[in-house]
């Protein structure tokens, strides 16, 4: 079974990596799919995010890194995946993610969304939190993979 783990991953965090590492144990293949969202101004280009994710997942055999634009359900059909993998941190995530899961089901009845509760040590973590800490010179080495920490440090210097 193939699962798609979609997101902006700007930047990828240890929380994202936790979901990926746990997801590969549940599915034959996990495709980490970087969404190119024209409504957002990302810190890193799609190409840079793909490179960052590749570097921090190279120890996993059944991970594919890709990017897409458009509807996640259309991308899932293209990749012959019938599962969307999503991480949940807090109750507000659940409300938003449940709405998205129901919406995706109306777009394609062949897709199921599987939620993984984020490990407790990452329950507070988001890409936005990482960027805010880094912007003000705080340490982010405990929040993101080492290669990403270096890239963020360069970005803000």
Secondary structure, 3 states (H helix, E strand, C coil): CEEEEEECCCCCCHHHHHHHHHHHHHCCEEEEEEECCCCCCCCCCHHHHHHHHHHHHCCCCCEEEEEECCCHHHHHHHCCCCEEEEEECCHHHHHHHHHHHHHHHHHCCCCEEEEEECCHHHCCCCHHHHHHHHHCCCCCCCCCCHHHHHHHHHHCC
